């Protein structure tokens, strides 16, 4: 189970003792992939290796789903914190293709008017495509209004 409270030094030591060869092999493969492959494929291979290690270590799909949901919630919290802290620095830009971008020092939202969705980047890393509603819609509307005034 994914329960960090049960991760004791003894448990981690036992896991490392039992699976050290697989971990070392995975690290070597990751290093080779990073050195050789120069595309997005590299990160897909690394993610597959990490997923394989997690599955091999005894976690199941429910555990991975919980971790994914927790990571998404944390990312959403970070985006909302960035929106709140950097609202005055937001720059709204209309593009010739009809799309728009709202940028702050650590956040970038881009989309098309009336599409109902925005692509979200935090610190240059794509977080995903989110629905344009609530706080996100308010942030875009305020940035647009500030740019046009």
Beta strands, then each sheet from edge to edge (+ up, - down):
strand 1: 91-94
strand 2: 99-103
strand 3: 107-112
strand 4: 117-122
strand 5: 125-131
sheet 1: 1+ 2- 3+ 4- 5+
end
